[in-house]
């Protein structure tokens, strides 16, 4: 039995196992103090970088619905000014009820407000307990900029150890940590992709399909990313390959946004860019997995820039079946 038939049987099995039901959006809650960087994180994933420089404080709760792997995500961005925080705590059912994933953002550059951020973190946990919910909490140690890593790595590591100790005192069951910065866009892409993939039961099958495709086309690494800058699946031969693709993904997305393909170019190059970076060939290609839906993007890392069109079509068809 061929690999493709094996994968198709796995897909059919999963579909039979899925019950027919109306699915409500998965609620992802961004919270923390004002000026922690919550809205900047959201805008960076939308690649709206020009808006970040002119941001004003978020007023109350801002909500957005978007699709991730055919799941509706209800994204709540809670403004962190004191008056709003008091309002949330007085009416937790309105703001915290139904949270499936909580992202708590802390500005680690603003040391004077870390005790305040820790205190509000405990307040949020108390609301979850009152509502009898236990969503995993992902703490973004934010504004850990590349320049800060270079100039004050040891100092920041000690600060983070101390901060984690304080949050661990809450004895909350699931707390996870990411070091993020809008100046290291890849750190945000990686964090948000891993978090949202935890909601998706077919993510392992997607990973397996990508792995097999990579072997078939002799690729050292493959990334599939959606139009919200979120990775839906990936394969990396080793840690060096992972680092190269993680560092390059924001570059290709930004390049794509600033240089939209024209019809003549699509016809000549099949909607594909080939770029040599770090002595490797990176192939960037837009692919459509569903009609009238946002595009997906394929990034391949190869020694040579060649692959068969038939292999890509077969791979795209398998992903369509999964989705």
C-alpha contacts under 8 A as a table, 3 or more apart, distances in Angstrom:
res1	aa1	res2	aa2	distance
1	X	5	X	6.40
1	X	6	X	6.83
2	X	5	X	5.25
2	X	6	X	6.35
3	X	6	X	5.03
3	X	7	X	6.26
4	X	7	X	5.18
4	X	8	X	6.16
4	X	318	X	7.85
5	X	8	X	5.01
5	X	9	X	6.15
6	X	9	X	5.22
6	X	10	X	6.41
7	X	10	X	5.08
7	X	11	X	6.28
7	X	209	X	7.23
7	X	318	X	7.74
8	X	11	X	4.99
8	X	12	X	6.21
8	X	318	X	7.15
8	X	321	X	7.68
9	X	12	X	5.12
9	X	13	X	6.12
10	X	13	X	5.10
10	X	14	X	6.27
10	X	205	X	7.95
11	X	14	X	5.20
11	X	15	X	6.29
11	X	205	X	7.87
11	X	321	X	6.91
11	X	322	X	5.88
12	X	15	X	5.09
12	X	16	X	6.29
13	X	16	X	5.22
13	X	17	X	6.32
14	X	17	X	5.08
14	X	18	X	6.35
15	X	18	X	5.26
16	X	19	X	7.70
24	X	72	X	7.44
25	X	65	X	7.99
25	X	71	X	7.08
25	X	72	X	4.65
25	X	73	X	5.14
25	X	74	X	5.58
26	X	71	X	7.68
26	X	72	X	6.33
26	X	73	X	4.84
26	X	74	X	5.69
26	X	99	X	7.74
26	X	100	X	6.37
27	X	73	X	6.08
27	X	74	X	4.66
27	X	75	X	6.04
27	X	76	X	7.31
27	X	98	X	6.49
27	X	99	X	5.08
27	X	100	X	5.43
27	X	101	X	6.65
28	X	73	X	6.95
28	X	74	X	6.04
28	X	75	X	4.95
28	X	76	X	6.17
28	X	99	X	6.14
28	X	100	X	6.10
28	X	101	X	4.85
28	X	102	X	5.91
28	X	103	X	7.41
29	X	75	X	6.12
29	X	76	X	4.83
29	X	77	X	6.38
29	X	78	X	7.54
29	X	96	X	7.77
29	X	99	X	6.37
29	X	100	X	7.94
29	X	101	X	6.25
29	X	102	X	4.76
29	X	103	X	5.93
30	X	38	X	6.47
30	X	75	X	7.56
30	X	76	X	5.91
30	X	77	X	4.90
30	X	78	X	6.08
30	X	102	X	6.18
30	X	103	X	4.82
30	X	104	X	6.03
30	X	105	X	7.31
31	X	38	X	7.17
31	X	77	X	6.57
31	X	78	X	5.33
31	X	79	X	7.32
31	X	80	X	6.92
31	X	102	X	7.47
31	X	103	X	6.28
31	X	104	X	5.05
31	X	105	X	6.37
32	X	36	X	6.69
32	X	38	X	7.70
32	X	78	X	7.70
32	X	79	X	7.95
32	X	80	X	5.73
32	X	104	X	5.36
32	X	105	X	5.24
32	X	106	X	6.52
32	X	117	X	6.75
32	X	120	X	7.28
32	X	121	X	7.29
33	X	36	X	5.70
33	X	79	X	7.64
33	X	80	X	4.25
33	X	81	X	6.45
33	X	82	X	7.89
33	X	105	X	7.59
33	X	106	X	7.29
33	X	117	X	6.19
33	X	120	X	7.78
34	X	37	X	7.77
34	X	57	X	7.12
34	X	58	X	7.98
34	X	79	X	6.29
34	X	80	X	3.82
34	X	81	X	4.93
34	X	82	X	7.89
35	X	38	X	7.66
35	X	57	X	7.23
35	X	80	X	7.40
35	X	107	X	7.62
36	X	105	X	5.96
36	X	106	X	5.46
36	X	107	X	4.71
36	X	142	X	7.28
37	X	40	X	5.15
37	X	41	X	6.27
37	X	105	X	6.96
37	X	106	X	7.89
37	X	107	X	7.09
37	X	142	X	7.15
37	X	143	X	7.69
38	X	41	X	5.34
38	X	42	X	6.61
38	X	77	X	7.06
38	X	105	X	6.28
39	X	42	X	5.05
39	X	43	X	6.12
39	X	58	X	7.48
39	X	77	X	6.92
40	X	43	X	5.07
40	X	44	X	5.99
40	X	52	X	5.80
40	X	182	X	7.35
41	X	44	X	5.20
41	X	45	X	6.51
41	X	182	X	6.69
41	X	188	X	7.10
42	X	45	X	5.38
42	X	46	X	6.62
43	X	46	X	4.99
43	X	47	X	6.12
43	X	48	X	5.24
43	X	49	X	6.68
43	X	51	X	7.50
43	X	52	X	6.99
44	X	47	X	4.64
44	X	48	X	5.75
44	X	49	X	5.79
44	X	52	X	7.90
44	X	182	X	6.84
44	X	185	X	7.44
45	X	48	X	7.62
45	X	188	X	7.66
45	X	189	X	7.07
45	X	228	X	5.78
45	X	229	X	5.40
45	X	230	X	7.59
46	X	227	X	7.94
46	X	228	X	5.54
46	X	229	X	6.89
47	X	229	X	7.76
47	X	254	X	7.62
48	X	51	X	5.74
48	X	52	X	7.20
49	X	52	X	5.39
49	X	53	X	7.54
50	X	53	X	6.19
50	X	54	X	7.65
51	X	54	X	5.55
51	X	55	X	6.23
52	X	55	X	5.26
57	X	79	X	7.07
57	X	81	X	7.97
58	X	61	X	7.70
58	X	62	X	7.58
58	X	78	X	7.41
58	X	79	X	4.66
58	X	80	X	7.48
59	X	62	X	7.44
59	X	79	X	5.59
60	X	78	X	5.94
60	X	79	X	5.00
60	X	80	X	7.98
60	X	84	X	5.96
61	X	76	X	6.47
61	X	77	X	5.64
61	X	78	X	4.49
61	X	79	X	6.02
61	X	95	X	7.92
62	X	76	X	5.79
62	X	77	X	5.05
62	X	78	X	6.43
62	X	79	X	7.77
63	X	74	X	6.93
63	X	75	X	5.60
63	X	76	X	4.68
63	X	77	X	6.30
64	X	74	X	5.90
64	X	75	X	5.18
64	X	76	X	6.76
65	X	72	X	6.55
65	X	73	X	5.56
65	X	74	X	4.67
65	X	75	X	6.14
66	X	72	X	5.75
66	X	73	X	5.35
66	X	74	X	6.82
66	X	75	X	7.80
67	X	70	X	5.61
67	X	71	X	5.36
67	X	72	X	4.64
67	X	73	X	5.89
68	X	71	X	5.16
68	X	72	X	6.45
68	X	73	X	6.81
68	X	196	X	7.85
68	X	226	X	7.92
69	X	200	X	7.78
69	X	232	X	7.24
69	X	323	X	6.68
70	X	323	X	6.90
79	X	84	X	6.59
79	X	85	X	7.73
80	X	84	X	6.38
80	X	85	X	6.05
81	X	84	X	5.48
81	X	85	X	6.27
82	X	85	X	5.04
82	X	86	X	6.24
83	X	86	X	5.30
83	X	87	X	6.41
84	X	87	X	4.97
84	X	88	X	6.25
85	X	88	X	5.13
85	X	89	X	6.29
86	X	89	X	5.23
86	X	90	X	6.23
87	X	90	X	5.14
87	X	91	X	6.32
88	X	91	X	5.24
88	X	92	X	5.54
88	X	94	X	7.69
88	X	95	X	6.14
88	X	96	X	7.95
89	X	92	X	5.34
89	X	123	X	7.59
89	X	124	X	7.73
89	X	127	X	7.09
91	X	94	X	5.77
91	X	95	X	7.01
92	X	95	X	5.32
92	X	96	X	5.28
92	X	97	X	6.74
92	X	127	X	6.15
92	X	131	X	7.81
93	X	96	X	5.72
93	X	97	X	4.82
93	X	131	X	7.22
94	X	97	X	6.28
96	X	99	X	5.81
96	X	127	X	7.27
96	X	128	X	7.08
97	X	128	X	7.90
97	X	131	X	6.72
97	X	133	X	7.98
98	X	133	X	7.81
99	X	102	X	6.68
99	X	133	X	7.81
99	X	135	X	6.40
100	X	135	X	5.06
100	X	136	X	7.34
101	X	135	X	5.28
101	X	136	X	5.58
101	X	137	X	6.37
101	X	138	X	7.74
102	X	135	X	6.42
102	X	136	X	6.28
102	X	137	X	4.73
102	X	138	X	6.18
103	X	137	X	5.75
103	X	138	X	4.77
103	X	139	X	5.85
103	X	140	X	6.96
104	X	121	X	7.54
104	X	137	X	6.85
104	X	138	X	6.11
104	X	139	X	4.76
104	X	140	X	6.09
105	X	139	X	5.86
105	X	140	X	4.73
105	X	141	X	6.45
105	X	142	X	6.35
106	X	114	X	7.52
106	X	117	X	6.67
106	X	139	X	7.29
106	X	140	X	6.11
106	X	141	X	5.33
106	X	142	X	5.62
107	X	110	X	5.66
107	X	111	X	7.95
107	X	114	X	7.74
107	X	141	X	6.49
107	X	142	X	5.07
107	X	143	X	5.87
108	X	111	X	6.18
108	X	114	X	7.28
108	X	141	X	6.01
108	X	142	X	6.00
108	X	143	X	6.35
108	X	144	X	6.83
109	X	143	X	6.49
109	X	144	X	7.37
110	X	113	X	5.80
110	X	114	X	6.86
111	X	114	X	5.32
112	X	115	X	7.23
113	X	116	X	5.15
113	X	117	X	6.20
114	X	117	X	4.87
114	X	118	X	6.05
115	X	118	X	5.05
115	X	119	X	6.15
116	X	119	X	5.07
116	X	120	X	6.25
117	X	120	X	5.25
117	X	121	X	6.13
118	X	121	X	5.03
118	X	122	X	6.50
118	X	163	X	7.95
118	X	166	X	7.31
118	X	167	X	6.81
119	X	122	X	5.27
119	X	123	X	6.49
120	X	123	X	4.78
120	X	124	X	6.24
121	X	124	X	5.19
121	X	125	X	6.42
121	X	167	X	7.83
122	X	125	X	5.10
122	X	126	X	6.29
122	X	167	X	7.95
122	X	170	X	6.79
123	X	126	X	5.10
123	X	127	X	6.51
124	X	127	X	5.17
124	X	128	X	6.48
125	X	128	X	5.06
125	X	129	X	6.29
125	X	172	X	7.61
126	X	129	X	5.07
126	X	130	X	6.18
127	X	130	X	4.98
127	X	131	X	6.18
128	X	131	X	5.11
128	X	132	X	5.99
128	X	133	X	5.26
128	X	134	X	6.35
128	X	135	X	7.96
129	X	132	X	4.81
129	X	133	X	6.13
129	X	134	X	7.24
130	X	133	X	7.87
134	X	173	X	7.78
135	X	174	X	7.64
136	X	173	X	7.82
136	X	174	X	4.97
136	X	175	X	6.15
136	X	176	X	7.69
137	X	174	X	6.19
137	X	175	X	4.90
137	X	176	X	6.30
138	X	175	X	5.87
138	X	176	X	4.76
138	X	177	X	5.65
138	X	178	X	7.27
139	X	175	X	7.06
139	X	176	X	6.03
139	X	177	X	4.83
139	X	178	X	6.31
140	X	177	X	6.00
140	X	178	X	4.97
140	X	179	X	5.89
140	X	180	X	6.26
141	X	144	X	6.79
141	X	160	X	7.93
141	X	177	X	7.07
141	X	178	X	6.00
141	X	179	X	4.75
141	X	180	X	6.06
142	X	179	X	5.99
142	X	180	X	4.78
142	X	181	X	5.64
143	X	180	X	6.20
143	X	181	X	4.65
143	X	182	X	7.19
144	X	148	X	6.32
144	X	149	X	6.91
144	X	179	X	6.26
144	X	180	X	5.77
144	X	181	X	5.40
145	X	148	X	5.17
145	X	149	X	6.43
145	X	180	X	7.53
145	X	181	X	5.30
145	X	182	X	7.64
145	X	183	X	6.06
145	X	184	X	6.86
146	X	149	X	5.04
146	X	150	X	6.41
146	X	181	X	7.90
146	X	183	X	7.01
146	X	184	X	6.83
147	X	150	X	5.17
147	X	151	X	6.21
148	X	151	X	5.17
148	X	152	X	5.51
148	X	153	X	6.75
149	X	152	X	5.73
149	X	153	X	4.66
149	X	156	X	7.81
150	X	153	X	6.06
152	X	155	X	5.36
152	X	156	X	6.11
153	X	156	X	5.31
153	X	157	X	6.13
154	X	157	X	5.12
154	X	158	X	6.37
155	X	158	X	5.36
155	X	159	X	6.37
156	X	159	X	4.96
156	X	160	X	6.11
157	X	160	X	5.11
157	X	161	X	6.21
158	X	161	X	5.14
158	X	162	X	6.31
159	X	162	X	5.23
159	X	163	X	6.16
160	X	163	X	4.93
160	X	164	X	6.05
161	X	164	X	5.24
161	X	165	X	6.29
162	X	165	X	5.14
162	X	166	X	6.46
163	X	166	X	5.18
163	X	167	X	6.38
164	X	167	X	5.11
164	X	168	X	5.93
165	X	168	X	5.05
165	X	169	X	6.45
166	X	169	X	5.33
166	X	170	X	7.54
167	X	170	X	5.68
167	X	171	X	7.91
168	X	171	X	5.59
168	X	172	X	7.15
172	X	175	X	6.86
178	X	191	X	6.52
179	X	187	X	7.16
180	X	184	X	7.08
180	X	187	X	5.27
180	X	188	X	5.80
180	X	191	X	7.95
181	X	184	X	5.11
181	X	185	X	6.61
181	X	187	X	6.64
181	X	188	X	6.84
182	X	185	X	5.14
182	X	188	X	7.10
184	X	187	X	5.62
184	X	188	X	7.32
185	X	188	X	5.38
185	X	189	X	6.36
185	X	250	X	6.37
186	X	189	X	4.98
186	X	190	X	5.99
186	X	246	X	5.80
186	X	247	X	6.02
186	X	249	X	7.14
186	X	250	X	6.28
187	X	190	X	5.27
187	X	191	X	6.15
188	X	191	X	5.15
188	X	192	X	6.04
189	X	192	X	5.51
189	X	193	X	5.91
189	X	229	X	6.36
189	X	230	X	5.90
189	X	231	X	7.18
190	X	193	X	5.28
190	X	194	X	6.13
190	X	230	X	7.78
190	X	231	X	7.40
190	X	246	X	7.72
191	X	194	X	5.44
191	X	195	X	6.22
192	X	195	X	5.09
192	X	196	X	6.11
192	X	230	X	6.89
193	X	196	X	5.36
193	X	197	X	6.01
193	X	230	X	5.06
193	X	231	X	5.24
193	X	232	X	6.89
194	X	197	X	5.23
194	X	198	X	6.56
194	X	231	X	7.95
195	X	198	X	5.49
195	X	199	X	7.60
196	X	199	X	5.51
196	X	200	X	7.23
197	X	200	X	5.15
197	X	203	X	6.35
197	X	232	X	7.02
198	X	201	X	7.51
198	X	203	X	7.93
200	X	203	X	5.74
201	X	204	X	7.42
202	X	205	X	5.34
202	X	206	X	6.41
202	X	322	X	7.44
203	X	206	X	5.05
203	X	207	X	6.21
203	X	232	X	7.54
203	X	233	X	7.13
204	X	207	X	5.04
204	X	208	X	6.20
205	X	208	X	5.03
205	X	209	X	6.17
205	X	322	X	7.83
206	X	209	X	5.11
206	X	210	X	6.21
206	X	232	X	7.81
206	X	233	X	6.11
206	X	319	X	7.10
206	X	322	X	7.32
207	X	210	X	5.17
207	X	211	X	6.11
207	X	233	X	5.40
207	X	234	X	6.09
207	X	235	X	6.94
208	X	211	X	5.07
208	X	212	X	6.29
209	X	212	X	5.30
209	X	213	X	6.24
209	X	315	X	7.62
209	X	318	X	7.54
209	X	319	X	7.67
210	X	213	X	5.05
210	X	214	X	6.12
210	X	222	X	7.00
210	X	233	X	7.05
210	X	234	X	6.39
210	X	235	X	6.34
210	X	315	X	7.89
211	X	214	X	5.14
211	X	215	X	6.43
211	X	222	X	7.91
211	X	234	X	7.55
211	X	235	X	5.48
212	X	215	X	5.17
212	X	216	X	6.21
213	X	216	X	5.00
213	X	217	X	6.32
213	X	311	X	7.75
213	X	315	X	6.49
214	X	217	X	5.42
214	X	218	X	5.85
214	X	219	X	4.83
214	X	220	X	6.96
214	X	221	X	6.70
214	X	222	X	6.42
214	X	235	X	7.30
215	X	218	X	5.03
215	X	219	X	6.29
216	X	219	X	7.78
216	X	311	X	7.79
217	X	307	X	6.02
217	X	308	X	7.80
217	X	311	X	7.45
218	X	302	X	7.04
219	X	222	X	6.98
219	X	300	X	6.52
219	X	301	X	5.77
219	X	302	X	4.88
219	X	303	X	7.64
220	X	236	X	6.27
220	X	237	X	5.25
220	X	241	X	6.82
220	X	300	X	7.70
220	X	301	X	5.55
220	X	302	X	5.78
220	X	303	X	7.98
221	X	234	X	7.45
221	X	235	X	5.30
221	X	236	X	4.42
221	X	237	X	5.97
221	X	241	X	6.33
221	X	242	X	7.30
221	X	245	X	7.36
221	X	300	X	5.89
221	X	301	X	5.12
221	X	302	X	7.43
222	X	234	X	5.44
222	X	235	X	5.15
222	X	236	X	6.65
222	X	298	X	7.19
222	X	299	X	5.69
222	X	300	X	4.73
222	X	301	X	6.48
223	X	231	X	6.92
223	X	232	X	7.97
223	X	233	X	6.16
223	X	234	X	4.41
223	X	235	X	6.60
223	X	245	X	7.61
223	X	298	X	5.87
223	X	299	X	5.16
223	X	300	X	6.73
224	X	231	X	5.79
224	X	232	X	5.80
224	X	233	X	5.53
224	X	234	X	6.24
224	X	296	X	6.83
224	X	297	X	5.63
224	X	298	X	4.78
224	X	299	X	6.54
225	X	228	X	7.99
225	X	229	X	6.11
225	X	230	X	5.38
225	X	231	X	4.22
225	X	232	X	5.67
225	X	233	X	7.37
225	X	296	X	5.69
225	X	297	X	5.17
225	X	298	X	6.63
226	X	229	X	5.59
226	X	230	X	5.42
226	X	231	X	6.42
226	X	232	X	6.95
226	X	294	X	7.58
226	X	295	X	6.53
226	X	296	X	4.46
226	X	297	X	6.20
227	X	230	X	7.22
227	X	294	X	6.27
227	X	295	X	6.08
227	X	296	X	6.09
227	X	297	X	7.70
229	X	253	X	7.66
231	X	234	X	7.28
236	X	239	X	7.16
236	X	241	X	5.71
236	X	242	X	5.33
237	X	241	X	6.14
237	X	242	X	7.55
238	X	241	X	5.37
238	X	242	X	6.37
239	X	242	X	4.93
239	X	243	X	6.15
240	X	243	X	5.10
240	X	244	X	6.24
241	X	244	X	5.08
241	X	245	X	6.19
242	X	245	X	5.32
242	X	246	X	5.91
243	X	246	X	5.14
243	X	247	X	5.99
244	X	247	X	5.28
244	X	248	X	6.08
245	X	248	X	4.96
245	X	249	X	5.87
245	X	301	X	7.58
246	X	249	X	5.55
246	X	250	X	7.79
247	X	250	X	6.84
247	X	251	X	7.63
248	X	251	X	5.12
248	X	252	X	6.47
249	X	252	X	5.38
249	X	253	X	6.35
249	X	299	X	7.67
250	X	253	X	5.16
250	X	254	X	6.05
251	X	254	X	5.31
251	X	255	X	6.04
252	X	255	X	4.94
252	X	256	X	5.97
252	X	284	X	7.13
253	X	256	X	5.07
253	X	257	X	6.23
254	X	257	X	5.10
254	X	258	X	6.23
255	X	258	X	5.25
255	X	259	X	5.92
256	X	259	X	5.17
256	X	260	X	5.82
256	X	261	X	7.84
257	X	260	X	6.08
261	X	265	X	6.33
261	X	266	X	6.40
261	X	271	X	6.83
262	X	265	X	5.32
262	X	266	X	6.19
263	X	266	X	5.04
263	X	267	X	6.25
264	X	267	X	5.19
264	X	268	X	6.22
265	X	268	X	5.06
265	X	269	X	5.71
265	X	270	X	7.33
265	X	271	X	6.80
266	X	269	X	5.40
266	X	270	X	4.74
266	X	271	X	4.25
266	X	272	X	7.37
267	X	270	X	5.37
267	X	271	X	7.17
268	X	271	X	7.93
269	X	272	X	5.57
269	X	273	X	7.59
271	X	285	X	6.09
271	X	286	X	6.44
272	X	283	X	7.01
272	X	284	X	5.70
272	X	285	X	4.50
272	X	286	X	6.98
273	X	283	X	5.77
273	X	284	X	5.04
273	X	285	X	6.39
274	X	281	X	6.66
274	X	282	X	5.64
274	X	283	X	4.58
274	X	284	X	6.33
274	X	305	X	7.07
275	X	281	X	5.85
275	X	282	X	5.19
275	X	283	X	6.57
276	X	279	X	6.23
276	X	280	X	5.44
276	X	281	X	4.67
276	X	282	X	6.07
277	X	280	X	5.42
277	X	281	X	6.60
277	X	282	X	7.10
280	X	301	X	6.90
280	X	302	X	6.52
280	X	303	X	5.93
281	X	301	X	5.83
281	X	302	X	5.35
281	X	303	X	5.96
281	X	304	X	6.27
281	X	305	X	5.90
282	X	299	X	6.73
282	X	300	X	5.63
282	X	301	X	4.79
282	X	302	X	6.55
282	X	305	X	7.48
283	X	298	X	7.75
283	X	299	X	5.53
283	X	300	X	4.97
283	X	301	X	6.52
283	X	302	X	7.85
283	X	305	X	6.82
284	X	297	X	7.04
284	X	298	X	5.71
284	X	299	X	4.63
284	X	300	X	6.62
285	X	297	X	5.73
285	X	298	X	5.15
285	X	299	X	6.58
286	X	295	X	6.67
286	X	296	X	5.90
286	X	297	X	4.49
286	X	298	X	6.19
287	X	295	X	6.15
287	X	296	X	5.32
287	X	297	X	5.76
287	X	298	X	6.91
287	X	316	X	7.72
288	X	291	X	7.16
288	X	293	X	7.80
288	X	294	X	7.75
288	X	295	X	5.26
288	X	296	X	6.10
289	X	293	X	7.95
289	X	295	X	7.35
289	X	296	X	7.26
289	X	316	X	6.59
289	X	317	X	7.68
289	X	319	X	7.13
289	X	320	X	5.43
290	X	293	X	5.68
290	X	320	X	6.96
302	X	305	X	6.25
307	X	311	X	7.40
307	X	312	X	7.93
308	X	311	X	5.39
308	X	312	X	6.78
309	X	312	X	5.25
309	X	313	X	6.28
310	X	313	X	5.07
310	X	314	X	6.13
311	X	314	X	5.18
311	X	315	X	6.17
312	X	315	X	5.04
312	X	316	X	6.07
313	X	316	X	5.07
313	X	317	X	6.13
314	X	317	X	5.16
314	X	318	X	6.40
315	X	318	X	5.23
315	X	319	X	6.41
316	X	319	X	5.12
316	X	320	X	6.19
317	X	320	X	4.99
317	X	321	X	6.31
318	X	321	X	5.08
318	X	322	X	6.37
319	X	322	X	5.06
319	X	323	X	6.17
320	X	323	X	5.15
